[in-house]
Structure formats: structure tokens, C-alpha cells
Amino acid sequence: MTEKLLQYLWNYKVFKHFDFRDIEGNAIEILNFGKWNTNAGPDFLEAKIKSKGLVIAGNIELHIRTSDWIFHNHSQDPNYQNIILHVVYQNDADIDVLNHKNVPTLELRDHIDQNILWKYEKLINGTQFIACENIFSSDTIPVNFHESNVIKKLDEKSQEFEKSLELYKNDFEAVLFHSLAYSFGLKVNAQIFRLIAESVDFRVINRIRQNESQLEALLFGISGWLENPKDSQMVVWKREFDFLRKKFCIPDLRFRPKFLRLRPPNFPTVRLSQLADLYFRHQNLFSKMIKADNIEELYEVFAPVKASDYWDFHFNFGTVSKFQPKTLSKDFIELVILNTVLPLKYTYHRYQSEEITGEILEFYRNAASEKNAIIYGWKKMGLNVKNALESQSLIYHYKTSCEEKNCLNCGIGFKLLKESSNV
């Protein structure tokens, strides 16, 4: 038993029976279990009980053992002066200050199904893909589970965008550029690519985006790759970068992307060239993404993008490789759309259209499911992940609940713990 589990059981009223009596044998009727307080102070606020014929309103404090009241120094804390009931799993001591104030103590040990404790212990101590793997069933997934998760993720992402918009004076174009750079960097170079994008005023990008070579030169130069040219094309890029640096007073900052443990198609050289090509091809990129009515229109924006001709024969500077046009894969395009484009589209429209949530969810429903280790883990457990709405939901849920073993705040965990069957 943990205090968090005890609070959970109290909040959701998960008990074998409710004929509560205090440790002196007096009947206690819980008229209102109170509001779960996750901040400092008593665990449940604005509760109401009936004891010895009197109805009393106030706060309730929960502990594993009665003696925890002493160990937590509650007697000296003014926040605990309005306690009307002390709820414990096990009564192991008399608390003089509570006795003096006639605050009853309620022991819950005989009111809690031991199966719940066994299940919870297995959940938090499990080493499987998810804690409930051995007892999981698709039937325990709540109604609208996937929609709820994706909306939570969109709202969290929207808050991040709004902070960026405040910083960049509501310039959606600039925030889109920074966010796309982050996505093109993937896990290894995401933060570095964002720093590269943010180090230049977006107005400079707009000024030079019709010249793909200059746009590449700018990104390569800020990456610190043009200091010692290895071939004639690098000499051209260096000359362009030196010109741009003086013309636009580019800060003398260098952010060096990483190559370690990356497959060649994901090398930062290739990804930055593709990002430059995206902005070269679409002079009104933000407008196209915002106005897109379906997922196919968004695919069409990214599908023609490829690294410049130099990269047909290179993965890195100065080293010739077999001919291979560096186009964007369908999986990569989906990754960018799902994690950057749709959340920004949601942020842009959320205060202008009441229907935007349903429209964005429809985009996710019409996109293919992602393919990664997390989705593979869910599929091994028997889930048929049909589209990106479900894959995004399951990835979000895994990262926010399963990885943290936050089973008590999980809709699936709630159902599993309430089941009476043994583990």
C-alpha cells in the first residue's frame, strides 16, 4: 500500500463495503468524500461526514499509518487545523491532538479488496513493455480513449507554440520554420536544428528563399561546415555564406549537428538541404499548410522535396557516393505532418473555429499509423492500430502514463484495478 494508492481508492470510492466505523466503533457516514487536493495541505478538501449524530464539514487527511500524522508534523501546521476525519490504512497509534479535538480516525484495511493491492504491486514492479501487460485486454480501453489522448497532446503542443508565438511577436511563419527545423533534425539533431533556425531572423529566410543555393549556404555555414571547403561546390557555398553573413549581419555563432549513430539518409547534411528545398519550392508554405483540407494535400506539399543535386552523389561533404536522389520518405513526411504541421494548424485555428478539433482529429484518422518500437509493443499485445489517431494516442499514453507507471491516473489501469479477478 502507498499513500497515493490510498488517496486513489478514497477518491474513486473503491471499497468492499461502506459501513464505516471509527476506531472506537462509532458509525461514520461519508456524505461527501471531498475534492482530491494535489497541492500542499490536506488530501481532500470540502468534505462532509456524519458522526455521533452531527454533520461536520471540513477537510480529510489520509495516511498509511496513524503515526504518520506525527512524522509529517501536521499538528504544528495551520493547514491541518480544519481536519474532520483522519483516514488510515492501519491504525497503529493514538494522536492526542486529534483525540482532544474529537477528530475520529477511520481504518480502511478491512474495507479494501486485497486483490487490488496485489494487482497494484504487480503493476508498479513489472518489467514488461507496460506494467499491465499480463492482464491487459483491449476491452479495458475506455470510450473515446484515442480522441482524448490526441486532444491532450494537441493542447500541450499548442501551449508550446503559444509561448513561441509570444516570443516571436505572433509570427506564425517564423514559428513554423523553427518547428520544421526541429522535426527535420529528428531525435539526434532536433535541438541543434532549432537553434540553427532561430539564430537567423526569419525575414532573412524570406529574402533569400528564392535562391536555393544561398539558403543551403546559410544553413551549412551556421552549422560550421564551410570553414575548410573540400570541393568546388563547397567553395561556392562558402562564398555565398560570407556574402550573406556581411549583408544581413549574421551572428558569428556555430551550431554543429551530429552524425554519430545516424543512417546516411538521416545525415544532417541531407536533412538541412531538404529543409532548404522545402522553403525554396513553396514561397507560401505556411498558407498552404493552414488551408489544406485533407491529409493528401499536406502530402503533396512535401512529396516533391529532395536535397540539391550535389547530394545525389554525396551523404557528406567531399566524399563521393553512389547515385541516390535524396527524397523524403513517406514515413518521414508523415512524421513531420503528425508532429509539427497538424499541431500548428490546430493552434492557428483553435480560437477561430469551434469545429477545428474534430477536423484535426479527422486528419489523424486518415493518416497511416506510425511504425516504431512503441507501436510494435502495443501490436504484440494484440492491438490492431489502424491509423495515426490510434498510434499517436498510444505513443502519448505510453510516454505519459506507462513509462512513468502512472497507473492510478490511467483509464485502463482504473478498470483493471476495479476488476475483482485475481492476477
Disulfide bonds with the S-S distance in Angstrom:
none
